[in-house]
Amino acid sequence: MKTILYIIAIASFFFITSCGGSTTVVESGTYEGTIQKVVPSESEIYLELANGDVLELYFIEETELTKDGNEVEFSMLEEGQKVEVEVEKVGQRLDPLTVKIIE
């Protein structure tokens, strides 16, 4: 029985670490980067900055998403797009206030 629990614990550890990856928490401000991953079910994006840091951003009710000055839906976001984000650091969380699709 202990062996089975040990195997489940090891498998869970590898599953959790392979899904999450490493993300960075930055200070409040404006950042530009490339969308690495879009998770529509969570209204979440992973943004890779020029220095290689990855930001994990969960859209909040107040997040304003625009392209060419017009408000657009979350479904317009795609991996590989360049975006500019204004984030607010709240503890260890980053709230995206604005997200502008650049290309």
C-alpha positions as CSV (number, residue, x, y, z in Angstrom):
1,M,0.0,0.0,0.0
2,K,2.8,2.4,0.9
3,T,4.4,1.7,-2.5
4,I,1.2,2.7,-4.4
5,L,0.9,5.9,-2.4
6,Y,4.6,6.7,-3.1
7,I,4.1,6.1,-6.8
8,I,1.0,8.3,-6.9
9,A,2.8,11.1,-5.0
10,I,5.8,11.0,-7.4
11,A,3.5,11.0,-10.5
12,S,1.5,13.9,-9.1
13,F,4.6,15.9,-8.5
14,F,5.8,15.4,-12.0
15,F,2.4,16.2,-13.4
16,I,2.1,19.5,-11.4
17,T,5.6,20.7,-12.2
18,S,5.3,19.9,-15.9
19,C,2.1,21.9,-16.3
20,G,3.0,25.0,-14.3
21,G,6.4,25.9,-15.5
22,S,8.2,28.9,-14.0
23,T,6.6,32.3,-14.0
24,T,7.8,35.7,-12.7
25,V,6.1,38.3,-10.6
26,V,7.1,41.8,-11.6
27,E,6.4,45.3,-10.2
28,S,3.3,47.2,-11.4
29,G,4.0,48.8,-14.8
30,T,3.7,48.4,-18.6
31,Y,5.4,45.5,-20.3
32,E,5.6,44.2,-23.9
33,G,6.0,40.6,-24.9
34,T,4.8,37.6,-26.9
35,I,1.9,35.4,-25.9
36,Q,3.4,32.0,-25.1
37,K,0.1,30.3,-24.2
38,V,-3.6,31.1,-24.1
39,V,-6.0,29.3,-21.6
40,P,-9.5,30.4,-22.6
41,S,-11.2,28.3,-19.9
42,E,-9.3,30.3,-17.2
43,S,-9.2,33.7,-19.1
44,E,-5.5,33.3,-18.7
45,I,-2.4,34.1,-20.8
46,Y,1.3,33.4,-20.4
47,L,3.4,36.3,-21.7
48,E,7.1,36.0,-22.5
49,L,9.1,39.2,-22.1
50,A,12.2,40.0,-24.1
51,N,14.5,39.0,-21.2
52,G,12.9,35.5,-21.1
53,D,10.7,36.1,-18.0
54,V,7.2,34.6,-18.3
55,L,4.2,36.4,-16.7
56,E,1.1,34.5,-15.8
57,L,-1.9,36.8,-16.2
58,Y,-5.5,36.0,-15.3
59,F,-7.9,38.5,-16.8
60,I,-10.0,40.3,-14.2
61,E,-13.4,41.8,-14.7
62,E,-11.8,45.2,-15.2
63,T,-9.2,44.1,-17.8
64,E,-9.6,46.1,-21.0
65,L,-8.5,44.2,-24.2
66,T,-8.0,46.2,-27.3
67,K,-6.7,46.0,-30.9
68,D,-6.2,49.1,-33.0
69,G,-7.9,51.1,-30.3
70,N,-11.1,49.0,-30.4
71,E,-12.2,46.7,-27.6
72,V,-12.1,43.1,-28.6
73,E,-13.0,39.7,-27.1
74,F,-10.6,37.3,-25.3
75,S,-11.0,34.9,-28.2
76,M,-8.9,37.3,-30.4
77,L,-5.8,36.3,-28.4
78,E,-3.4,33.8,-30.0
79,E,-0.1,32.2,-29.2
80,G,2.7,34.2,-30.8
81,Q,0.9,37.6,-30.8
82,K,2.8,40.6,-29.6
83,V,1.0,42.5,-26.8
84,E,1.5,45.4,-24.4
85,V,0.1,44.9,-20.9
86,E,-0.3,47.2,-18.0
87,V,-0.3,45.2,-14.8
88,E,-0.9,45.9,-11.2
89,K,1.0,43.8,-8.6
90,V,-1.3,42.6,-5.9
91,G,0.7,40.6,-3.4
92,Q,2.2,37.8,-5.5
93,R,-0.4,38.1,-8.2
94,L,-0.4,40.3,-11.4
95,D,-3.7,41.8,-12.5
96,P,-3.7,42.9,-16.1
97,L,-5.5,46.3,-16.3
98,T,-5.0,46.7,-20.0
99,V,-3.9,44.4,-22.8
100,K,-3.2,45.9,-26.3
101,I,-2.7,43.5,-29.2
102,I,0.1,44.9,-31.2
103,E,0.3,42.3,-34.0
